[in-house]
């Protein structure tokens, strides 16, 4: 192992240790006091902290596994040897060899991850946050792995085709292709992917059909074109409540969890639904794709320079940018880059969520229901209502629950 490799691995381990320490083990008394003042009981706070702490341990174990595997493959001669063997088997076809490397890594990763996944399922059983039995979990896990494998194969084929055909300018074209894939996924998910995991029934054909006029009136008020209003059997997986919009163009749908309809009042349902409508009113999907393209452009430009450097240095000695021996290095760099970009991405996400919260209050005009729903969601989901600031900065895609409740109370006072 070269000195450079040792330094990189050392920096990665040090960074992971720092993140684990800051986001998992250190409580934040000020946040605990603020949650208590907002109306959460000591039991709510402690349950959320403990559950979050235990879940974060599983998260970091998964990240250590991911980093260890990628470093073991990407920063040693293993990647070069694997690529040479696969190139020989595929008559020097670089795309097929890259697919073979991707499949091999995915199989190894999956086999090593399954025990951790089973332990995570047992943990959720202990906390009564999962309704899946082992067979159901294994089915969903296998389906998810298969879908991911197909999707990653499409990405690898497209990536190496661009490297071969456009070796100098691939990094300009790839972000546009990525945006196209994102749109395709959004279009296909409601009709091909989501039904593999859950059943979707038109609201008018369920026991909650009486809610349909009120839901439709809110959608009409928001001016959002929706093709269907569906109920998903989310209770198959857990008691988590939610509503979301999905699809693109003619596949656009609004989906209500059956748990939402079972456990929330009509006003709370309207408030939660209005939040989702806010995302569409503010065009967050398209804005997110555009921001993703800009981020991908920066990332691809950096990747291009890294592939150039890997053509001259050990342990890669790539014959060209399209040498499949560089695939696992690319995967490692993308993985690390996603962590570096996480705070920025989550900052944007929290901004979008605040906009949607504001729209919910204005559109539904039921601030008490908004507040009641936040309390109920936090308790049912065992949410951490007293997160540390660095936890929010690094991980939170939504504003903290306490902040959202305070915002709604301020809005109600100003009304």
C-alpha positions as CSV (number, residue, x, y, z in Angstrom):
1,X,0.0,0.0,0.0
2,X,1.4,3.4,-1.0
3,X,1.9,6.3,1.3
4,X,-0.7,8.2,-0.6
5,X,-3.2,5.4,-0.1
6,X,-2.5,5.2,3.6
7,X,-3.0,9.0,4.0
8,X,-6.3,8.9,2.2
9,X,-7.6,6.0,4.3
10,X,-6.3,7.7,7.5
11,X,-8.2,10.9,6.6
12,X,-11.4,9.0,5.8
13,X,-11.2,7.1,9.1
14,X,-10.5,10.3,11.0
15,X,-13.4,12.1,9.3
16,X,-15.8,9.2,10.1
17,X,-14.7,9.1,13.7
18,X,-15.3,12.9,14.1
19,X,-18.8,12.6,12.4
20,X,-19.8,9.7,14.6
21,X,-18.7,11.5,17.7
22,X,-20.4,14.8,16.9
23,X,-23.7,13.3,15.6
24,X,-24.2,10.3,17.7
25,X,-22.7,10.6,21.2
26,X,-22.9,14.2,22.3
27,X,-26.3,15.5,23.6
28,X,-27.3,19.1,23.4
29,X,-29.0,20.4,26.6
30,X,-30.3,23.6,25.0
31,X,-32.2,21.6,22.4
32,X,-33.7,19.4,25.2
33,X,-34.9,22.4,27.1
34,X,-36.4,23.9,23.9
35,X,-38.3,20.7,23.2
36,X,-39.6,20.6,26.7
37,X,-40.7,24.2,26.5
38,X,-42.5,23.5,23.3
39,X,-44.7,20.9,24.9
40,X,-42.9,17.6,24.5
41,X,-42.7,15.4,27.7
42,X,-39.4,14.1,29.1
43,X,-40.5,10.7,27.9
44,X,-41.0,12.0,24.3
45,X,-37.6,13.5,24.4
46,X,-35.8,10.5,25.8
47,X,-37.4,8.0,23.5
48,X,-36.5,10.2,20.5
49,X,-32.9,10.6,21.6
50,X,-32.5,6.9,22.4
51,X,-34.1,5.7,19.1
52,X,-32.1,8.2,17.1
53,X,-28.9,7.2,18.8
54,X,-29.4,3.5,18.1
55,X,-30.5,4.1,14.5
56,X,-27.4,6.3,14.0
57,X,-25.2,3.4,15.2
58,X,-26.6,1.3,12.4
59,X,-26.1,4.1,9.9
60,X,-22.4,4.4,10.8
61,X,-21.9,0.7,10.7
62,X,-23.3,0.7,7.2
63,X,-21.0,3.7,6.2
64,X,-17.9,1.9,7.6
65,X,-18.8,-1.1,5.6
66,X,-19.3,1.0,2.5
67,X,-16.0,2.9,2.9
68,X,-14.1,-0.2,3.8
69,X,-15.3,-2.1,0.7
70,X,-14.7,0.8,-1.6
71,X,-11.2,1.6,-0.3
72,X,-10.3,-2.1,-0.3
73,X,-11.3,-2.3,-4.0
74,X,-10.5,1.2,-5.3
75,X,-7.2,2.1,-3.6
76,X,-5.4,-1.2,-4.2
77,X,-4.4,-3.4,-7.1
78,X,-7.6,-5.4,-6.8
79,X,-9.5,-3.1,-9.1
80,X,-6.7,-3.4,-11.8
81,X,-6.5,-7.2,-11.5
82,X,-10.3,-7.5,-11.7
83,X,-10.6,-5.3,-14.7
84,X,-7.8,-7.1,-16.6
85,X,-9.5,-10.5,-16.0
86,X,-12.9,-9.2,-17.1
87,X,-11.5,-7.5,-20.1
88,X,-10.0,-10.9,-21.1
89,X,-13.3,-12.6,-20.6
90,X,-15.2,-10.0,-22.6
91,X,-12.8,-9.7,-25.6
92,X,-11.7,-6.3,-24.4
93,X,-15.2,-4.8,-24.3
94,X,-14.8,-2.0,-21.8
95,X,-18.6,-1.6,-21.2
96,X,-19.2,-5.3,-20.4
97,X,-16.1,-5.4,-18.2
98,X,-17.3,-2.3,-16.3
99,X,-20.7,-4.0,-15.9
100,X,-19.0,-7.1,-14.5
101,X,-17.0,-5.1,-12.0
102,X,-20.2,-3.3,-10.9
103,X,-22.1,-6.6,-10.5
104,X,-19.3,-8.2,-8.6
105,X,-19.0,-5.3,-6.1
106,X,-22.8,-5.2,-5.7
107,X,-22.9,-8.9,-4.9
108,X,-20.1,-8.6,-2.3
109,X,-21.7,-5.5,-0.8
110,X,-25.1,-7.2,-0.6
111,X,-23.8,-10.4,1.0
112,X,-21.9,-8.4,3.7
113,X,-24.8,-6.0,4.3
114,X,-27.6,-8.6,4.8
115,X,-26.6,-9.4,8.4
116,X,-26.6,-5.7,9.2
117,X,-30.0,-5.4,7.6
118,X,-31.4,-8.2,9.6
119,X,-30.1,-6.7,12.8
120,X,-31.7,-3.4,11.8
121,X,-35.0,-5.2,11.2
122,X,-34.8,-6.9,14.7
123,X,-34.1,-3.4,16.1
124,X,-37.2,-2.0,14.5
125,X,-39.2,-4.9,15.8
126,X,-37.9,-4.2,19.3
127,X,-39.1,-0.6,19.0
128,X,-42.3,-1.7,17.3
129,X,-41.6,0.6,14.3
130,X,-41.8,-2.2,11.6
131,X,-44.8,-4.3,10.6
132,X,-42.8,-6.4,8.2
133,X,-42.0,-10.1,9.1
134,X,-38.7,-11.5,7.9
135,X,-40.2,-12.9,4.6
136,X,-41.7,-9.5,3.8
137,X,-38.4,-7.7,4.6
138,X,-36.4,-10.2,2.5
139,X,-38.9,-9.7,-0.4
140,X,-38.6,-5.9,-0.3
141,X,-34.9,-6.0,0.1
142,X,-34.4,-8.3,-2.8
143,X,-36.7,-6.2,-5.0
144,X,-34.9,-3.0,-4.0
145,X,-31.5,-4.6,-4.8
146,X,-32.8,-5.8,-8.2
147,X,-34.1,-2.3,-9.1
148,X,-30.9,-0.7,-7.9
149,X,-28.9,-3.1,-9.9
150,X,-30.8,-2.4,-13.1
151,X,-30.6,1.4,-12.5
152,X,-26.9,1.3,-11.8
153,X,-26.3,-0.9,-14.9
154,X,-28.0,1.8,-17.0
155,X,-25.8,4.5,-15.4
156,X,-22.6,2.4,-15.9
157,X,-23.4,1.7,-19.6
158,X,-24.2,5.4,-20.2
159,X,-21.1,6.6,-18.3
160,X,-18.7,4.4,-20.1
161,X,-20.3,5.0,-23.5
162,X,-19.7,8.7,-23.0
163,X,-16.1,8.1,-21.9
164,X,-15.5,6.1,-25.0
165,X,-17.3,8.3,-27.5
166,X,-16.6,11.7,-25.9
167,X,-13.4,11.4,-23.9
168,X,-12.8,15.1,-23.8
169,X,-16.3,16.5,-23.3
170,X,-18.1,13.7,-21.5
171,X,-18.3,15.7,-18.3
172,X,-20.4,18.3,-20.1
173,X,-22.9,15.8,-21.4
174,X,-23.2,13.5,-18.4
175,X,-25.2,15.9,-16.2
176,X,-27.8,16.3,-18.9
177,X,-28.1,12.6,-19.2
178,X,-28.4,12.3,-15.5
179,X,-31.3,14.8,-15.5
180,X,-33.0,12.7,-18.2
181,X,-32.7,9.6,-16.1
182,X,-34.1,11.5,-13.1
183,X,-37.1,12.6,-15.1
184,X,-37.6,9.0,-16.5
185,X,-37.4,7.6,-12.9
186,X,-40.0,10.2,-11.7
187,X,-42.2,9.3,-14.7
188,X,-41.9,5.5,-14.3
189,X,-42.0,5.1,-10.5
190,X,-45.8,5.4,-10.1
191,X,-46.6,2.8,-12.8
192,X,-43.6,0.3,-12.6
193,X,-41.7,0.5,-9.4
194,X,-43.9,1.6,-6.5
195,X,-46.6,-1.0,-7.2
196,X,-44.0,-3.7,-6.6
197,X,-43.9,-2.8,-2.9
198,X,-47.4,-1.7,-2.1
199,X,-51.0,-1.7,-3.2
200,X,-52.5,1.5,-4.5
201,X,-56.3,2.0,-4.5
202,X,-58.3,5.0,-5.7
203,X,-59.5,7.0,-2.6
204,X,-63.1,6.8,-3.9
205,X,-62.9,3.0,-3.7
206,X,-61.8,2.8,-0.1
207,X,-63.5,3.0,3.3
208,X,-62.3,6.7,3.4
209,X,-64.2,7.7,0.3
210,X,-66.0,10.4,2.3
211,X,-62.6,12.3,2.5
212,X,-62.4,12.5,-1.3
213,X,-64.5,15.7,-1.8
214,X,-62.4,17.6,0.8
215,X,-59.1,16.3,-0.6
216,X,-60.2,17.2,-4.2
217,X,-61.4,20.7,-3.1
218,X,-57.9,21.4,-1.5
219,X,-56.2,20.2,-4.7
220,X,-58.4,22.5,-6.8
221,X,-57.8,25.4,-4.5
222,X,-54.0,24.8,-4.9
223,X,-54.4,24.7,-8.7
224,X,-52.3,21.5,-9.0
225,X,-53.2,19.1,-11.8
226,X,-53.4,15.6,-10.4
227,X,-54.3,12.5,-12.4
228,X,-55.3,10.3,-9.5
229,X,-55.8,10.3,-5.7
230,X,-54.6,7.0,-4.3
231,X,-54.4,5.3,-0.9
232,X,-51.3,3.2,-0.3
233,X,-51.2,0.4,2.3
234,X,-48.3,1.9,4.1
235,X,-49.3,-0.1,7.2
236,X,-47.8,-3.1,5.5
237,X,-44.3,-1.7,6.4
238,X,-44.9,0.4,9.5
239,X,-47.2,2.8,11.4
240,X,-45.5,5.8,9.8
241,X,-48.0,8.3,8.4
242,X,-47.4,10.3,5.3
243,X,-48.7,11.7,2.0
244,X,-46.7,12.5,-1.1
245,X,-46.9,13.5,-4.7
246,X,-45.2,11.3,-7.3
247,X,-45.0,11.0,-11.1
248,X,-44.3,13.4,-13.9
249,X,-46.8,14.7,-16.5
250,X,-49.5,12.1,-17.2
251,X,-48.3,9.8,-14.3
252,X,-48.7,12.5,-11.7
253,X,-50.5,11.2,-8.6
254,X,-51.2,12.1,-5.0
255,X,-50.7,9.2,-2.5
256,X,-52.2,9.1,1.0
257,X,-50.9,6.4,3.4
258,X,-53.7,4.4,5.0
259,X,-52.1,5.1,8.3
260,X,-52.6,8.8,7.7
261,X,-56.3,8.3,7.1
262,X,-56.7,6.0,10.1
263,X,-54.8,8.0,12.7
264,X,-55.3,11.7,11.8
265,X,-58.3,14.0,11.9
266,X,-59.6,15.5,8.7
267,X,-58.0,18.8,9.5
268,X,-54.7,17.2,10.1
269,X,-54.9,15.3,6.9
270,X,-55.7,18.5,5.1
271,X,-52.7,20.2,6.7
272,X,-50.3,17.4,5.7
273,X,-51.7,17.3,2.2
274,X,-51.4,21.1,1.9
275,X,-47.7,20.8,2.7
276,X,-47.2,18.4,-0.2
277,X,-49.2,20.7,-2.5
278,X,-46.8,23.4,-1.5
279,X,-43.9,21.5,-3.0
280,X,-45.7,21.5,-6.3
281,X,-46.7,25.1,-6.1
282,X,-43.1,26.1,-5.6
283,X,-41.9,23.7,-8.4
284,X,-39.5,22.0,-6.1
285,X,-39.1,18.9,-8.2
286,X,-37.9,20.8,-11.3
287,X,-35.7,23.1,-9.1
288,X,-34.2,20.0,-7.5
289,X,-33.4,18.5,-10.8
290,X,-31.8,21.7,-12.0
291,X,-29.7,22.0,-8.9
292,X,-28.7,18.4,-9.3
293,X,-27.5,19.1,-12.8
294,X,-25.3,22.0,-11.6
295,X,-23.9,19.9,-8.8
296,X,-23.3,17.0,-11.2
297,X,-21.5,19.3,-13.6
298,X,-19.0,20.3,-10.9
299,X,-18.6,16.7,-9.8
300,X,-18.1,15.4,-13.3
301,X,-15.4,18.0,-14.0
302,X,-13.6,16.9,-10.8
303,X,-14.0,13.2,-11.8
304,X,-12.5,14.0,-15.2
305,X,-9.4,15.4,-13.6
306,X,-9.1,12.4,-11.2
307,X,-9.4,9.9,-14.1
308,X,-6.6,11.8,-15.9
309,X,-4.4,11.6,-12.8
310,X,-5.2,7.9,-12.4
311,X,-3.8,7.2,-15.9
312,X,-0.3,8.2,-14.5
313,X,-0.3,6.8,-11.0
314,X,-0.4,3.6,-9.1
315,X,-2.3,1.5,-8.3
316,X,-4.6,2.2,-11.2
317,X,-2.4,3.0,-14.3
318,X,-5.5,3.4,-16.4
319,X,-5.0,2.9,-20.1
320,X,-7.6,5.6,-20.8
321,X,-10.4,7.4,-18.9
322,X,-12.7,4.6,-20.1
323,X,-10.6,1.9,-18.5
324,X,-13.0,-0.2,-16.4
325,X,-10.3,-0.4,-13.7
326,X,-11.3,3.1,-12.7
327,X,-14.9,2.3,-12.0
328,X,-14.5,1.6,-8.3
329,X,-12.4,4.7,-7.9
330,X,-15.2,6.7,-9.5
331,X,-17.7,5.0,-7.1
332,X,-15.5,5.9,-4.1
333,X,-15.1,9.5,-5.2
334,X,-18.9,9.8,-5.9
335,X,-19.6,8.4,-2.4
336,X,-17.2,10.8,-0.7
337,X,-18.5,13.7,-2.8
338,X,-22.0,12.9,-1.8
339,X,-21.0,13.3,1.8
340,X,-19.2,16.6,1.2
341,X,-22.3,17.8,-0.7
342,X,-24.8,16.6,2.0
343,X,-24.8,19.7,4.2
344,X,-25.5,21.9,1.1
345,X,-28.1,19.6,-0.3
346,X,-29.9,19.4,3.1
347,X,-29.7,23.2,3.5
348,X,-31.6,23.5,0.2
349,X,-34.1,20.7,1.2
350,X,-34.8,22.5,4.6
351,X,-35.5,25.7,2.6
352,X,-37.9,23.9,0.4
353,X,-39.7,22.3,3.4
354,X,-40.1,25.7,5.1
355,X,-41.7,27.0,1.9
356,X,-44.1,24.0,1.9
357,X,-44.9,24.5,5.6
358,X,-45.7,28.1,4.9
359,X,-48.0,27.1,2.0
360,X,-49.7,24.5,4.2
361,X,-50.6,27.2,6.8
362,X,-51.9,29.5,4.1
363,X,-53.7,27.0,1.9
364,X,-55.3,24.8,4.6
365,X,-55.6,27.6,7.2
366,X,-55.7,25.2,10.1
367,X,-52.6,26.1,12.2
368,X,-53.9,24.1,15.2
369,X,-54.1,21.0,13.1
370,X,-50.6,21.6,11.7
371,X,-49.3,21.8,15.2
372,X,-51.2,18.7,16.4
373,X,-50.0,16.7,13.4
374,X,-46.4,17.6,14.1
375,X,-46.8,16.4,17.7
376,X,-48.5,13.2,16.6
377,X,-46.0,12.5,13.8
378,X,-43.0,13.0,16.2
379,X,-44.5,10.6,18.8
380,X,-45.6,7.9,16.4
381,X,-42.3,8.0,14.5
382,X,-40.2,8.3,17.7
383,X,-38.5,11.3,16.1
384,X,-35.6,13.1,17.8
385,X,-37.2,16.4,18.9
386,X,-34.0,17.6,20.5
387,X,-31.3,17.2,17.8
388,X,-27.9,18.8,18.1
389,X,-27.2,21.7,15.7
390,X,-24.5,19.7,13.9
391,X,-26.9,16.8,13.5
392,X,-29.4,19.2,11.8
393,X,-26.7,20.7,9.7
394,X,-25.4,17.4,8.4
395,X,-28.4,15.1,8.3
396,X,-31.7,17.0,8.5
397,X,-33.7,17.2,5.3
398,X,-36.5,18.9,7.2
399,X,-36.5,21.6,9.8
400,X,-36.5,20.3,13.4
401,X,-40.0,19.5,14.7
402,X,-39.7,22.2,17.4
403,X,-38.9,24.8,14.8
404,X,-41.9,23.9,12.7
405,X,-44.3,24.0,15.7
406,X,-42.8,27.4,16.7
407,X,-43.2,28.7,13.2
408,X,-46.9,27.6,13.1
409,X,-47.6,29.2,16.5
410,X,-46.0,32.5,15.3
411,X,-48.0,32.4,12.1
412,X,-51.2,31.9,14.1
413,X,-50.5,34.9,16.4
414,X,-49.9,37.2,13.4
415,X,-53.0,36.0,11.6
